[in-house]
């Protein structure tokens, strides 16, 4: 994934200000920063859920939101945008599960509707995805019957079932009770160990230290600092980064 010169406005608010970021295949990048720094908006732009005013985002070499035809740039149709989003899995803060569907139905819905998998194929892959997140015994449970941590693990399984090239995590533990955070982080570590390319917006400094190849610190819509996780977390080059880390460690 490559993002160059990304600018995003919401009304009069300049949310992203010339953001540059590149992620290599198999790399794990944790994005830190205070609330309102543009972290979540950046993820939504990478996934094509938000449009950008200027700049370029490439996933797998293809431009998000636009296509080039005979030397001219055209905005994607909704069908083209949806096809592009298949490449990028997204796990949100608040799970976003279908409450009227079981865990397995939530996981298999996308592969059947979007990827065109048969019922048997989607079932097999769905059960495998639930097993990977430690919920092999919960395929028939509805979201209301699951803890917050279990619901978030279903959301991760749902994203994995789409076989994405890139996984985006938007503060996946922020809505959880403290005792439930560990199970979700363990699943995320397992996903990372399997070689998935990941961008994780988080305040979990311990997770970033243990798992991230690189840490990016954002503030006021800009990338303030980027570098190897240990370097940024232990010896930040910018005072703004150091001030933030003192409050979250």
Buried (B, 14 or more C-beta within 10 A) or exposed (E): BBBBBBBBBEEEEBBBBBBEBEBEEEBBBBBBBBEEBBBBBBBBBBBBBBBBEEBBBBBEEEBBBBBEEEEEEEEBEEEBBEBBBBBBBBBBBBBEBEEEBBBBBBBBBBBBEEBEBEEEBBBEBBBBBBEBBBBEEBBEBBBEEBEBBBBBBBBBBBBBBBEBBBBBBBBBBEBBEEEBBEBBBBBBBBBBEEEBBBBBBBBBBEBBBEBBBBBBBBBBBBBBBBBEBEBBBEEBEEEBBBEBBEEEE
